[in-house]
Each structure stands twice: as structure tokens, then as C-alpha cells.
């Protein structure tokens, strides 16, 4: 009987089975940032412990860093203090740190892959829920809490219960204007925000095979929104091509050895899964959320659900709560809903390919007068590459603000926040109440091209109509 990649990687990193039945798992790579690491380092000092393997830990700043001006000292004293603390910890414990002055700073889930730190067949942990992003390379990657950050720093291991594995196949050919973001929003809408609890998701099928590595990153990124512990795609030639020549990847003769090993971790053809879900690509349309949970999403051509048509009282109350917060009338089409803010960025959609794709359609267009639009590259390297190609000018000439690298408006830990009940068309990953900084601010999740369409139209729109999109997004 064959094995899944998850089983192979789990077994290769198992230290022992603990008395409570959990596994003590070796963590090959540990990524940290300024928000969830200070307390963990404080615990180490209290215990008089060093970092066990400092060369396996990499740090950057992303959550709290401002994007409008990254000149220090920052106006926010908490942000300034958090960054000072991370610098101090990196120096004291001998950790590699991609600081603002390095030219390599950015969102941790963008920096890891572009530096070649993220590699197939490894275990990766980070004090951030969207660590699942790294699964796009055939790694199993977990978001962890501060206590677990401490454990990994001190021992390079952590205790975990082994999840089951669900294979999600997406077969067929995507329609014009349908992107990786639409695929994952569709999956979450189908399976639910709690549908993945207790599972690792293995994504595959014809569509995932055709996707670029960066598109796979978008899909894996939102596994956590579907309740899964992690999500991954088996490594293939695209994975190896992406990684070749990256700073922290093997080179020379070691490269060939590494690729052979990475290839061996892929799931066997006769691997057995705990569950299998099959999805037809043709059934996926440009997808947006209408509520306050990532699974409250549907096709751009749909109408807002009516609580009266709900199957039971629990669903009825959930819809009522969402519509009351979102200020959307039951039964109304989502298209045409006025927006106030448009945001392109985040660890979900802040990579070079995202900005290239938006620029294809945005060039020569103008953002609606009443819309505040911001574009935030996921890293300083993404920013540099965008500037080299003139993408930043396409955005600014259209009326977007081009910002410095960081998490920005994805979450409310920096100055980029909604005001009052502003509604944001966002390429980020969560539409929870207050997620973007205002307790009454509203978020509609969508692909970057759909964000651009909303920005230009001034309202939620179908990018296929606004930009006359006639080609499939993926080959």
C-alpha cells in the first residue's frame, strides 16, 4: 500500500510517540516575525535556555510594519518596540533576520519561498495561521501558537496529533477569468469553514498540475480558512524549477541529490486517503464572499441569500447575523454593491504574478473617484521586481497607492485600516468582523483581478465584463 506525502514527511520527522499519544515532531524550518515571537524569547530567558538550532530559524517583520513610510522611528511606539525586540533577539540568539534595511524583508510566507528556505519534504512551523502557504512546495507547514514557538526555539520539536489526509482533486479546465483564489474560495464554500477540522488537505488534479507554484501558494494559503491543519501540493518539475538558484537551496552536485530526495516524498500513485473530494473546474466561477466567514461565498452572478430560505434555524441565524453586519439586503445581487476601498496584497495574493496579472487589465484604466485603492507588494524583492517591470507605474497611473512591503490591510495590526463601516474589496484571506481594523468595517474577498474590476467600477463587479476577459487564467 502506497503512502501520501503527508505520511512520508510525518514519519521522517517523528522523534517519538509521547505518553498522551501525540507525536514529538522535528521541525526542519522555523519562521518567526515580530508579533508572536517576543513572548516566546522571554520564556526562553526565564528558563535560561538557548535557541537549540538557530540556523534553522529565520525572522522578518511584516504584521505591524507600516507600508506608507518605513522610515524609522515609526509613529506607533508599539510597532517600533516590537521591531527593536526582534532585532535584539535575532542578534542575541544568532538568528538570520531579514530586516527592513536588508532589501529582503516582507511577509514571512513570501520571503521563505523566494529565499529558497521553503523546500519539499520538510516540516515548517511559524507563529502565523497562514503557514500552510508553504505546502505549495510539498512541505507540511503548520501555524502555531506562542507556546509552541517557544518549544520549537528551545527543542526544534513540537507535540502534535496526527491529522487525517483528504485529497481534493480539481479536474477539467477553468473558465475565462477564474483564478487560483476563486478555486480555493469555491472549495471552502463547498466544504465549509469547519469542513477540514482534523484533516491535512492534499490538493491535486489537472488544474493544480497546471497551476504555477505561486498559484498553488494561493490555494494552500487558505487551507486554514477551510478548517484544515495544513494544505499541500505534491512537488514536481515546476517546484524544482522555481527553487533552483534560490539563496538557501542546494547547488551544484548537491542540487541533483536534493531533487531526487524531494521527488521521493511525493504521494505514491496507490496512496490511500481518509477522504477524497472531486471538483469540476468548469463549475467554478469568479467567486466572492458575501458574509463574515470565508465559507460564505458564491459566484459573482449570485444574489445574497435570504434567511427565510435557510434549511434550519442555525443557518437562518448565521445568515441574519452576516447580512446585518455586512448591511446587505437579502435577495439582492452582489454585483453592484458599492465599495469604498480596494486592496491588492497579502500573503494570499501579494506576489509578482498577482501584480502582473492585474496590470494586464488595469493599464489605461482609472480607479473610481470615491474609492481608495492600495497595492502592497508581499516583499521588498517583489516590490523591486515590480518596479523593474514598471508595474508600480501601471497601478499608480490608474489611481492606486503603491506601498512598501508588509501585511498591510489584511489585518488590523498596522496603520492600514478601514474607517467606520467602509466596505473593502480585498485580495486577502479573511472577512471576519473587524478584521481590517474597524469594528464595523466590511470585507468582500475576491481575486486580485476582481479587486481591480471593483476599484475601476466603484462597486463589486464581474472582471470578465469590466475587462472583457476571454482567456482562461491558467493554461
ABEGO torsion letter per residue (X at the ends): XBBBAAAAAAAAABABBBAAGBBBBBBABBBBBAAAAAAAAAAAAAAGBBBABAAABBBBBAAABBAABABOBBABAAAAAAAAAAAAAAAAAGBBBBBAAAGABEBAAAAAAAAGABBBGBBBBBBBAAAAAAAAAGBBBBBBBAAAAAAAAAAGBBBBBBBBBBBBBBBEBBBBGBBAAAAAAAAAAAAEAAAABGBBBBBBEAAAAABBAAAAAAAAAAAAAAGBABBBBBBBAAAAAAABGBAABBBEAAAAAAAAAAAAABBBAABBBABBBBBBAAABBBBBBABABAABBBBAABBBBBAAABABAAAAAAAAAAAAAAGBBBGBBABGBBBABBBBEEAAAABAAAAAAAAAAABGBBBBAABBBBBBBABAAAAAAAAAAGAAAAAAAAGBBBBBBEAEAABBABABBBBEABBBBBABABABBGAAGBAABBBBBBBAAAAAAAAAAGBBBBAAAAAGBABBABX
